[in-house]
Amino acid sequence: MKTISRIGAFLSAQFIWFVLAAATIAYFHPSLAAWVVPYVPYLLGVVMFGMGMTLKRSDFSGVFKAPKEVTLGVIAHYLIMPVCSFAVCAIFQLPDAVAAGVILVGCCPSGTAANVMCYLSKGDVALGVSIGTMTTFIAPVLLPVLLLLLAGHWVSIPVLSLFINVLEVVVLPVVLGLAVNAFLGERIAKATAALPLVSTSAILLIIGGVVAANSARLFAPEMLVLIPVVILINVLGTALGFLVGKLFGVNQVKKQAITFEVSTQNSALGLSLALLFFSPAAAVPGTLFSVWQNIAGPMLASYWAGKTAKDEALKSGPAPDPA
C-alpha cells in the first residue's frame, strides 16, 4: 500500500506532464483511448467518490466558522466564471457547439485541484475545501440554470436531464464517499491511500478519451482559437477572484483560497456533460482548461508560497550573531 501511495503522490505532483502525455498518445493513436468515451460518467463518479472519501466533518464546520468567506467564495465562483466565459465567447464569436462547451466549463463547480493549489500556496485550505464542497452540492441546480441563461441561444439545453445527471455523477458519489468515510473510516484507512492514484488515473483516462474523440478536428482553426480563450477566462477568474476577496476585506491566506476556488473548474465534469448532452467538439474546451489550470495554478501557488516565506523571514528578523 505504501508503494501505491507513493505512486499516487508522484502522479499528482507531476500531473500536468501525465496530462500532456495522455493527450499526445490519444491524439496520435486514438484507437488506444476511444473506448473510454462511453465510460466517462462512471470514471467521473469514481473521482467524486474519492473526493467524498477525503471529506470530514470539520470541512463542513468551516461553513459555520467562516460563513462570510464561504458565501463570498461560492457566489464569486458561480458569478465570475460563467459571466467571463459568456463574455469571451461573444467577443471571439465561437461556433455554437464550441461556445456551449466553453460556457459549460465556466458553469462547473470548483475542481478538487483548487485545494491542492491552496495547500501549495500556504493559503487557508479549510476555507477552500468548504467553498469547493458547497459549489459541488449546489451544482445540480445552478449549473443547468446558468447554462440555460448563458448558452441557451447557442444550443438547446436539457435542463432536467442535466440536473439528474449532475446529481447522479457528482453529488451522490460524494455523499456515498462521505458515508463510507464516516462509518468505516478507520477500517479502510489504508485503502484511502490509493485514492490519489485512482482519481488521477480516472481523470487521465477521461482526457485521453476526449482527445481521441476529437483527434480529427483538434487542430482545426475553430479549435486553435480555444487556447487564448481558455487562458483568458482563467486569468480573468483568477484576477477577479482575488479582487473580490480584497474588496470585502478578506485576509491574504483566505484571498488565496477564494482565488483558487473561483478560477479552478471541475473540468472532468464539463468533459462528461459535453460528451453526453452536446458533442465531442464541446468537450475540447474542458480538456484545454484542465491542461492550462494545472500549469497556471502551480505557478501562482509557488509565487505566493515564496512570498509568504520571504515575509515570514523578514518578520523574524536577522539571525542572532553567534559571537
C-alpha positions in Angstrom: 0.0 0.0 0.0 2.9 2.4 0.6 4.1 1.8 -2.9 0.6 2.7 -4.3 0.5 5.8 -2.1 3.9 6.9 -3.4 2.9 6.3 -7.0 -0.3 8.3 -6.4 1.6 11.2 -4.8 4.1 11.2 -7.7 1.3 11.2 -10.2 -0.5 14.1 -8.5 2.8 16.1 -8.2 3.6 15.6 -11.9 0.0 15.7 -13.1 0.5 18.2 -15.9 3.1 16.0 -17.6 0.9 13.0 -17.4 -2.0 15.0 -18.9 0.2 16.1 -21.8 1.4 12.5 -22.3 -2.1 11.1 -22.2 -3.3 13.8 -24.7 -0.4 13.2 -27.0 -0.8 9.4 -27.1 -4.6 9.7 -27.6 -4.1 12.2 -30.5 -1.6 10.1 -32.4 -3.2 6.8 -31.6 -6.9 7.5 -30.9 -7.8 3.8 -31.1 -6.0 3.3 -27.8 -8.3 5.7 -25.9 -11.5 5.9 -27.9 -13.0 3.0 -25.8 -13.1 5.3 -22.8 -15.8 7.7 -24.1 -18.9 5.6 -23.1 -17.4 5.1 -19.6 -16.7 8.8 -18.9 -19.6 9.3 -16.5 -18.6 6.3 -14.4 -15.0 7.5 -14.3 -16.2 10.9 -13.1 -18.3 9.1 -10.4 -15.1 7.4 -9.2 -13.3 10.7 -8.9 -16.2 12.3 -7.0 -16.5 9.3 -4.7 -12.8 9.7 -3.9 -13.5 13.4 -3.1 -16.2 12.3 -0.7 -13.9 9.8 1.0 -11.4 12.6 1.8 -14.0 14.9 3.3 -14.5 15.2 7.1 -17.0 16.8 9.5 -14.5 19.6 10.1 -14.7 20.5 6.4 -18.4 21.4 6.8 -17.9 23.1 10.1 -15.8 25.7 8.2 -19.1 26.8 6.6 -20.3 28.0 10.0 -16.9 29.2 11.2 -16.4 31.5 8.3 -19.8 32.0 6.7 -18.9 35.3 5.1 -15.9 34.0 3.3 -17.6 30.7 2.2 -20.6 32.6 0.9 -18.4 35.1 -0.8 -16.4 32.3 -2.5 -19.4 30.4 -3.7 -21.2 33.5 -5.1 -18.0 34.7 -6.7 -17.4 31.3 -8.3 -20.8 31.0 -9.9 -20.9 34.6 -10.9 -17.4 35.3 -12.2 -16.5 32.2 -14.2 -19.9 31.8 -16.1 -20.0 35.5 -17.0 -16.4 35.6 -18.1 -17.0 32.5 -20.2 -20.0 34.1 -21.8 -18.3 37.4 -22.5 -15.2 35.8 -24.0 -17.4 33.5 -26.3 -19.3 36.6 -27.5 -16.0 38.5 -28.2 -14.4 35.7 -30.1 -17.6 34.7 -31.8 -17.1 31.0 -31.3 -19.1 28.3 -33.1 -22.2 27.2 -31.3 -21.0 23.8 -30.1 -17.6 25.1 -29.0 -19.2 28.1 -27.2 -21.5 25.8 -25.4 -18.5 23.8 -24.3 -16.7 26.9 -23.0 -19.7 28.1 -21.0 -20.3 24.6 -19.7 -16.8 24.5 -18.2 -17.3 28.0 -16.8 -20.6 26.9 -15.1 -19.0 23.8 -13.4 -18.3 23.7 -9.6 -14.8 24.2 -8.2 -12.3 21.5 -9.1 -10.5 19.4 -6.4 -7.2 20.7 -7.8 -8.1 24.0 -6.2 -7.5 22.5 -2.7 -4.0 21.3 -3.8 -3.1 24.7 -5.2 -4.3 26.4 -2.0 -2.2 24.0 0.1 0.9 24.6 -2.0 0.4 28.4 -1.7 0.1 28.2 2.1 -3.5 29.5 1.8 -6.5 28.7 4.0 -7.1 25.1 2.9 -10.1 24.6 5.3 -11.8 27.6 3.7 -11.0 26.3 0.2 -12.4 22.8 0.9 -15.6 24.4 2.4 -16.1 26.6 -0.7 -15.4 23.7 -3.1 -17.8 21.4 -1.3 -20.6 23.9 -1.3 -20.2 24.6 -5.0 -20.3 20.9 -5.7 -23.5 20.3 -3.7 -25.4 23.1 -5.4 -24.1 22.3 -8.9 -27.2 20.2 -9.9 -29.4 23.3 -9.6 -27.1 26.2 -10.6 -25.2 24.5 -13.5 -28.3 23.8 -15.7 -29.9 27.2 -14.9 -26.7 29.2 -15.7 -26.1 27.1 -18.8 -29.7 27.8 -20.0 -29.4 31.5 -19.4 -25.9 32.0 -20.9 -25.8 29.3 -23.7 -29.5 28.7 -24.4 -29.4 30.9 -27.6 -26.5 28.8 -29.0 -27.7 25.3 -28.3 -30.7 23.5 -26.8 -30.1 23.0 -23.0 -31.7 19.8 -21.5 -32.1 21.4 -18.0 -33.9 18.4 -16.3 -31.5 15.8 -17.8 -28.5 17.9 -16.7 -29.9 18.3 -13.2 -30.4 14.5 -12.9 -27.0 13.6 -14.4 -25.0 16.1 -12.2 -26.9 14.7 -9.2 -26.1 11.1 -10.1 -22.4 11.5 -11.1 -21.3 14.3 -8.8 -23.4 14.7 -5.6 -24.5 11.1 -5.0 -20.9 9.7 -5.3 -19.7 12.5 -2.9 -22.4 11.7 -0.4 -21.7 7.9 -0.7 -18.0 8.6 -0.1 -18.8 10.7 2.9 -21.0 8.0 4.3 -18.3 5.3 3.8 -15.7 7.5 5.4 -18.0 8.3 8.3 -18.9 4.7 9.1 -15.8 2.8 8.0 -13.1 5.5 8.2 -10.7 3.6 10.5 -11.3 0.2 8.9 -10.5 1.4 5.4 -7.8 4.0 6.3 -5.2 2.0 4.3 -7.4 1.8 1.2 -7.8 5.6 1.1 -4.0 5.9 0.4 -4.8 4.6 -3.1 -7.4 7.4 -3.8 -5.0 9.9 -5.4 -3.8 7.2 -7.8 -7.3 6.1 -8.7 -8.7 9.6 -9.1 -5.8 11.0 -11.2 -5.8 7.8 -13.3 -9.6 8.3 -14.0 -9.1 11.9 -15.0 -6.2 11.0 -17.4 -8.5 8.4 -19.0 -11.2 10.9 -19.4 -8.9 13.4 -21.1 -7.4 10.7 -23.3 -10.9 9.7 -24.4 -11.9 13.3 -25.3 -8.8 13.9 -27.3 -9.2 10.6 -29.1 -12.8 11.5 -30.0 -11.6 14.9 -31.3 -8.3 13.9 -32.9 -9.5 14.7 -36.5 -10.6 18.2 -35.6 -8.4 19.2 -32.6 -6.1 21.5 -34.6 -8.8 22.9 -36.9 -8.9 26.8 -36.9 -12.0 26.9 -34.8 -10.3 24.8 -32.2 -6.9 26.6 -32.1 -8.7 29.8 -31.0 -9.7 28.0 -27.8 -6.1 28.2 -26.5 -6.2 32.0 -25.9 -9.9 31.8 -24.9 -9.2 29.3 -22.1 -6.1 31.2 -20.9 -8.1 34.5 -20.9 -11.0 33.0 -18.9 -8.7 31.5 -16.3 -6.7 34.7 -15.9 -9.9 36.8 -15.6 -11.2 34.4 -13.0 -8.0 34.5 -11.0 -7.7 38.3 -11.1 -11.4 38.9 -10.3 -11.5 36.2 -7.6 -8.6 37.9 -5.8 -10.1 41.3 -6.3 -13.4 40.2 -4.7 -11.6 39.0 -1.6 -9.7 42.3 -1.4 -12.8 44.4 -1.8 -14.5 42.6 1.0 -11.6 42.9 3.4 -10.5 39.2 3.5 -7.0 38.5 4.7 -4.3 37.2 2.4 -4.5 33.4 3.1 -8.3 33.5 2.7 -7.9 35.6 -0.5 -5.7 32.9 -1.9 -8.2 30.2 -1.1 -11.1 32.2 -2.7 -8.9 32.9 -5.8 -8.2 29.2 -6.5 -11.8 28.1 -5.8 -13.1 30.7 -8.2 -10.7 30.1 -11.1 -10.3 26.3 -10.9 -13.1 24.3 -12.5 -14.2 20.7 -12.3 -13.2 20.2 -15.9 -13.8 16.5 -15.7 -17.5 17.2 -15.1 -17.5 19.6 -18.1 -16.0 16.9 -20.3 -18.5 14.3 -19.2 -21.6 16.5 -19.7 -20.3 17.8 -23.1 -20.0 14.2 -24.4 -23.4 13.1 -23.0 -25.5 16.1 -24.0 -23.7 18.1 -26.7 -20.9 16.9 -29.0 -17.2 15.8 -28.8 -16.3 19.3 -30.0 -17.9 20.8 -26.9 -15.6 18.7 -24.7 -12.4 20.2 -26.2 -12.6 23.4 -24.0 -12.7 21.3 -20.9 -9.6 19.4 -22.0 -7.7 22.6 -22.7 -8.9 24.1 -19.4 -7.7 21.1 -17.5 -4.3 21.4 -19.0 -4.0 25.1 -18.6 -5.2 25.4 -15.0 -2.7 22.7 -14.0 0.0 24.9 -15.4 -1.1 28.3 -14.2 -2.3 27.2 -10.7 1.0 25.7 -9.5 2.9 28.8 -10.9 0.7 31.1 -8.8 0.8 28.8 -5.8 4.6 28.8 -6.0 4.8 32.6 -6.2 2.5 33.0 -3.1 4.4 30.4 -1.1 7.7 32.1 -1.9 6.3 35.5 -0.9 4.9 34.1 2.3 8.2 32.5 3.2 10.0 35.8 2.4 7.6 37.9 4.5 8.0 35.4 7.5 11.7 35.7 7.2 11.6 39.5 7.3 9.3 39.4 10.4 11.5 37.1 12.3 14.5 39.5 11.7 18.1 38.6 11.1 19.6 35.6 12.8 21.5 36.3 16.1 25.3 36.8 15.8 27.0 33.6 17.3 29.8 35.9 18.6 
